[in-house]
Amino acid sequence: MRSVHCLAIACLIGSAMPAYCQTPVADDIVKLEVPRSQLQIIGQGLMELPYKTSAPVLSNLQGQLNVFDQAAAAAAKAKADAKPEDKPAQ
């Protein structure tokens, strides 16, 4: 009888979980665009998890952010260094 109660509780918990928690984890790449403020919230949420779970995800996100920031800085520098084109005399 006790195992029936445990099974009923497990089914109840499983049906109450959101759909994203019930789907198997896939290893395909998903590209998301989020504002930096929302990325900070995601990072803060991940920090609530155990370190061994969240560290690889946080490291990956930080690496992507660093690459984006470097590319943006390089683009801004290239734009600033570009010589203005000679405008034709009017």
Order of alpha helices (4+ residues) and beta strands (2+ residues): alpha-alpha-alpha-alpha
